[in-house]
Amino acid sequence: MARETKAQQAKVERVMHEFKEGDLKSSSGKKVTSRKQAVAIGLSEAGASNKQSPAQKKKAASKKRS
């Protein structure tokens, strides 16, 4: 995965903290019990999975030029 911005890191950290405390819920309202699902939620909320990281954009742009 590409580097994350400070804001993205903070968002993922907050979501994982909620998961560890048992407060994280999925969109359906059910409690999240899987660590993998918690990571996916964190990355989704942070926008990291949508290629919104500046390092990832820069890397993709340089590949197109070659």
N, C-alpha and C positions, 0 to 999 in steps of 0.2 A: 504494500500500500504506500501511497505517496505521503510526504510529510503533511502534518496537520498544523493549522494555525493555532495560536494560543486559545482562541475562542472555541475552536472545534475540540481541542484537548479538554477544556473545561467542561464542555457539554457532555463528552463521553465519560469523564470522571464523575460528573454529577449523576448520570444515569446508572453507572456501575455502583455508585454508593447507594442509590435507591434500591437497586437489585439486592445488594448485600443486606440492607435493612429489611427487605421483604415488602417494600412499598411500591415497587415497579409494577405497573399494569400495562397490558397490551391494549390495542385499540378496541378490543371487544369488552374490555373491563375486567378480564380475568387476570389473576396474579401470574407474573412471569416466573417460571421455575427453572428454565434452562439458561445456563450461562451464555450459550451461543446466541440465543434469542435476545438476551440483554445486550450483547455486543452489537447485534444487528440493529436494534432499536437505537442505541447510542450513536452508531455511525450514520444511521438514517437521519436522526434529528440534527446531527452536526453538519450534515451535507457532505460528509467525506465520501460516501458511496456514490454520490452524484457527480463526481469529478469536479468539485468546487474548490479543491485545494490549489493554491497558487503554484506550488511546485509541480503539480501534476499537469496543469495547463501549460506551463512553460516547456515541460518535457515533450508533451504531445505536439506543440507548435514547432519545436526544433526537429522532430522526426519528419514532419511534412515538408520541411525545406530541403531536406537531404535528397 
